[in-house]
Amino acid sequence: MKKTTYIMKLTASCKGPFPQISGLCVLLFMSATSVFSQSLENLNHLEGYKADTYFSTGSMEQAKIMANRLDRVMSFYKPLLDFEPTVTLLVLSPDDWSTYTRFPVYGMAHYTSAQTLIVASEDNDFWKSFIPPLDQLPVELAQKISGIYTDVDGSLTMRGFFDLLAIHELGHAFHIQGGLTMQRLWMGELFCNILLHTYIAEMEPELLSALTVFPQMVVSSTNRSDLKYTTLQELELNYNLIGQQHPNNYGWYQCRWHKAAGEIYDDGGIEAMNKLWLALKKHQEDMPDEEFVNMLRTEAHISVANVYVKWNNPD
């Protein structure tokens, strides 16, 4: 894989589904091109997990939760994909964050190298900033959000969603280390969301609501005519511009991919994920749109191809 393509995928993975952080990805691009090397000796080491896990003092329980979840994801996919990535997981407190990553926003899961995944150990202002004004939402949706995204003390938090994004990021380790050719930037993000949704639906279905309600809220509440860019072709041509100058627009794209991943799983189940992996691994050559979509239709699943075919007319 070309270095520029590899770096694009790393920066793409950091953007996530939310508008506030997209403009910060240039800084992560700098981190990805010049790996942030910092000794881990001041962190605590959690042994016995597939992901080599280090954590800040006082964060052992959260580190165990995250390491256990990534272990389960890798164990789930290894027999299906015949591959397991190598990952070092850092579960960091606010005090340790700036020591081990240049990414300035505490709380956003991201990579500092092809193998080092950074996640937050604590609830934080960044996650809380996504709590919607419930009195401005339809009553049914407001009730759903308050029921799903409520902490043990009864306060609203988006932690239930953000903790799951570590699986999305793990998806990037799968496709980069596994040697897949994504063909398109949108496919790289959709792939990770399919990997995330498929695992949750199969292994932790009690978390499906936490994974799906927020993206549904964003898509349903966004007026498409208010967006500057809406097509997948516009995204490919203006990817960095959209992320840096039109973050709300980028957030809409990501939430569309989250919703699409759920629909793909509902239509094709585990087999859709498995076939997509094999198809993207097989086809290393550059493919024009029509050829790429036809390949997705015949070798992966028609619902994957339909993300492109029906993008402009989803209903």
C-alpha positions in Angstrom: 0.0 0.0 0.0 1.3 3.4 -0.9 2.4 5.6 2.1 0.0 8.4 1.1 -3.0 6.0 0.9 -2.0 4.5 4.2 -1.8 8.0 5.9 -5.2 9.0 4.3 -6.7 5.9 6.0 -5.3 6.8 9.3 -6.5 10.4 9.1 -9.9 9.1 7.9 -10.2 6.8 10.9 -9.7 9.6 13.4 -12.6 11.7 12.0 -15.3 9.5 13.4 -19.0 10.3 13.1 -19.0 13.7 14.8 -18.6 17.2 13.5 -16.6 18.8 16.3 -13.4 16.9 15.8 -13.0 16.7 12.0 -11.1 20.0 11.7 -8.5 18.6 14.1 -7.5 15.7 11.9 -4.6 17.7 10.3 -2.9 17.4 13.6 -3.4 13.6 13.7 -2.1 13.5 10.1 1.1 15.0 11.5 1.2 12.4 14.3 0.7 9.6 11.8 3.5 10.8 9.5 5.9 11.2 12.3 5.1 8.5 14.9 4.8 9.9 18.5 7.4 7.8 20.3 7.0 7.9 24.0 8.1 5.3 26.5 5.2 3.4 28.1 7.1 2.7 31.3 5.1 5.3 33.3 1.8 3.5 32.4 0.5 0.3 34.1 0.7 -2.8 32.0 -2.4 -5.1 31.7 -1.3 -8.6 30.8 -3.1 -11.5 29.3 -5.0 -9.8 26.5 -4.6 -10.0 22.7 -4.2 -6.2 22.6 -1.1 -5.2 24.5 -2.8 -2.9 27.0 -1.4 0.0 29.1 -3.4 2.2 31.3 -3.2 5.3 33.5 -3.2 4.9 37.3 -6.7 4.5 38.5 -8.0 3.2 35.2 -7.6 -0.5 35.6 -11.3 -1.4 35.5 -11.9 0.6 32.3 -8.8 -0.9 30.8 -10.1 -4.4 31.5 -13.4 -3.5 29.9 -11.8 -2.1 26.8 -9.2 -4.9 26.5 -11.9 -7.6 27.0 -14.0 -6.0 24.3 -11.2 -5.8 21.8 -10.3 -9.4 22.6 -13.8 -10.5 22.0 -13.9 -8.7 18.7 -10.6 -10.2 17.5 -11.7 -13.7 18.7 -15.0 -13.3 16.9 -13.4 -12.3 13.6 -10.3 -14.5 13.5 -12.1 -17.7 12.3 -14.3 -15.6 9.9 -11.5 -13.5 8.3 -8.5 -15.8 9.0 -6.7 -12.7 10.3 -6.0 -10.9 13.5 -4.3 -7.5 13.8 -1.6 -6.5 16.2 -2.7 -3.6 18.5 -1.3 -1.8 21.4 -4.1 -0.2 23.5 -3.5 2.8 25.7 -6.3 3.7 28.1 -5.5 7.2 29.2 -6.6 9.6 31.9 -6.8 13.4 31.0 -3.4 13.9 32.7 -1.6 11.3 30.6 -3.4 12.1 27.3 -1.0 14.8 26.1 2.0 12.7 27.0 1.2 9.9 24.6 -0.7 11.6 21.7 -0.7 14.9 19.9 -4.4 14.7 19.3 -5.7 17.7 21.3 -9.2 16.5 22.2 -9.5 14.2 25.2 -12.0 11.5 24.5 -11.7 10.7 20.8 -10.4 7.2 20.0 -7.6 7.3 17.4 -4.3 5.9 16.3 -0.8 7.4 16.7 0.7 4.6 14.5 -0.6 1.7 12.6 -0.8 -0.4 15.8 -1.2 2.0 18.7 -4.8 2.8 19.6 -5.6 5.6 22.1 -8.8 5.7 24.1 -10.1 7.7 27.1 -10.5 6.2 30.5 -13.0 8.7 31.8 -16.2 10.5 30.7 -15.3 13.9 29.5 -16.5 17.3 28.2 -16.1 16.2 24.6 -18.5 13.3 24.9 -20.9 15.4 27.0 -20.9 18.0 24.2 -23.0 15.7 22.1 -25.9 15.5 24.6 -28.8 17.0 22.6 -31.3 19.5 23.9 -34.0 17.0 24.6 -36.7 19.7 24.7 -36.0 20.4 21.1 -36.5 16.9 19.9 -39.7 14.9 19.2 -40.9 13.4 22.5 -40.5 9.8 21.4 -36.9 10.4 20.3 -36.1 12.4 23.5 -37.4 9.6 25.6 -35.3 7.1 23.7 -32.2 9.1 24.1 -32.7 9.7 27.8 -33.4 6.0 28.3 -30.3 4.8 26.4 -27.7 7.4 27.2 -28.1 7.7 30.9 -25.2 7.1 33.3 -25.5 5.1 36.6 -26.1 8.4 38.5 -29.0 9.3 36.2 -27.1 12.0 34.1 -27.0 12.0 30.4 -23.8 10.9 28.7 -22.7 9.8 25.2 -20.2 7.4 26.7 -22.2 4.4 25.7 -21.7 5.3 22.1 -18.1 6.6 22.3 -16.8 3.5 24.0 -18.0 1.4 21.1 -16.0 3.5 18.6 -12.8 1.7 19.7 -14.2 -1.2 17.6 -14.6 1.1 14.6 -10.9 2.0 15.0 -10.0 -1.6 15.4 -11.6 -2.1 12.0 -9.0 0.2 10.5 -6.3 -2.0 12.0 -8.0 -5.0 10.3 -8.1 -3.6 6.9 -4.7 -1.8 6.9 -2.7 -4.6 8.4 -4.8 -7.2 6.5 -3.8 -5.7 3.2 -7.2 -4.8 1.9 -7.6 -2.2 -0.8 -10.6 0.1 0.1 -10.8 1.6 -3.4 -12.7 4.6 -2.0 -12.5 6.8 1.2 -16.2 6.2 1.9 -15.6 2.4 1.7 -12.9 2.6 4.3 -15.2 4.2 6.8 -18.2 2.0 5.9 -16.1 -1.1 6.2 -15.2 -0.2 9.8 -18.9 0.5 10.7 -19.9 -2.8 9.2 -17.3 -4.6 11.3 -18.5 -2.7 14.4 -22.2 -3.3 13.8 -21.8 -7.0 12.9 -19.9 -7.7 16.0 -22.4 -5.9 18.3 -25.4 -7.5 16.7 -23.9 -11.0 17.0 -22.2 -10.8 20.3 -23.5 -7.9 22.4 -27.0 -7.1 21.0 -27.9 -5.4 24.2 -25.7 -2.5 23.0 -27.4 -2.1 19.6 -29.5 0.8 20.8 -26.5 2.7 22.1 -24.8 2.1 18.8 -27.6 3.1 16.5 -29.8 5.8 18.1 -27.4 8.7 17.9 -26.7 8.2 14.1 -30.4 7.9 13.5 -31.0 11.1 15.3 -28.4 13.0 13.3 -29.6 11.8 9.9 -33.3 12.3 10.7 -32.7 15.8 12.1 -30.5 17.1 9.2 -32.0 19.0 6.3 -30.0 17.8 3.3 -30.6 21.1 1.5 -28.6 22.8 4.2 -25.5 20.8 3.4 -22.9 22.0 0.9 -21.8 18.5 -0.1 -24.1 15.5 -0.2 -22.9 13.0 -2.9 -20.2 10.3 -2.5 -18.4 11.8 -5.5 -18.2 15.2 -3.8 -16.8 13.5 -0.7 -14.0 11.8 -2.6 -13.0 15.0 -4.4 -13.3 17.3 -1.3 -12.6 14.9 1.6 -10.1 17.0 3.5 -12.0 20.3 2.7 -15.2 18.8 4.1 -13.5 17.5 7.2 -11.7 20.8 8.0 -14.1 23.4 6.8 -17.6 21.7 6.9 -17.5 19.5 10.0 -21.3 19.2 10.3 -21.4 18.1 6.7 -18.8 15.4 7.4 -20.7 14.3 10.5 -23.8 13.7 8.4 -21.8 11.5 6.0 -20.5 9.4 8.9 -23.9 8.9 10.4 -25.3 7.8 7.0 -22.5 5.1 6.9 -23.4 4.0 10.5 -27.1 3.6 9.4 -26.0 1.8 6.2 -23.9 -0.6 8.2 -26.9 -1.6 10.2 -29.0 -2.2 7.1 -26.2 -4.2 5.5 -26.1 -6.5 8.5 -29.9 -6.8 8.6 -29.9 -7.8 4.9 -26.8 -10.0 4.7 -25.8 -11.0 8.2 -22.2 -12.1 9.0 -21.8 -13.4 5.5 -22.0 -9.8 4.1 -19.0 -8.8 6.2 -17.0 -12.0 5.3 -17.6 -11.6 1.6 -16.8 -7.9 1.7 -13.4 -8.7 3.3 -12.6 -11.3 0.7 -13.6 -9.0 -2.2 -11.6 -6.1 -1.0 -8.6 -8.3 -0.3 -8.8 -9.9 -3.8 -9.2 -6.8 -5.9 -6.0 -4.8 -5.5 -6.3 -3.0 -8.8 -7.8 0.4 -9.2 -11.5 0.2 -10.2 -13.7 2.8 -11.8 -17.0 3.4 -10.0 -19.2 1.2 -12.2 -16.8 -1.7 -12.0 -16.3 -1.3 -8.2 -20.0 -1.2 -7.5 -20.7 -4.2 -9.7 -17.9 -6.1 -7.9 -19.6 -5.2 -4.5 -22.9 -6.4 -5.9 -21.7 -9.7 -7.2 -18.9 -10.6 -4.7 -19.9 -8.9 -1.5 -23.7 -8.2 -1.1 -26.2 -6.1 -3.0 -26.9 -4.0 0.1 -23.2 -2.9 0.1 -23.4 -1.9 -3.5 -26.7 0.0 -2.8 -24.9 2.4 -0.4 -23.5 3.9 -3.6 -26.4 3.2 -5.9 -29.1 4.6 -3.6 -27.0 7.2 -1.8 -28.8 10.2 -3.5 -32.2 8.7 -3.1 -32.1 6.6 0.1 -35.9 6.4 0.4 
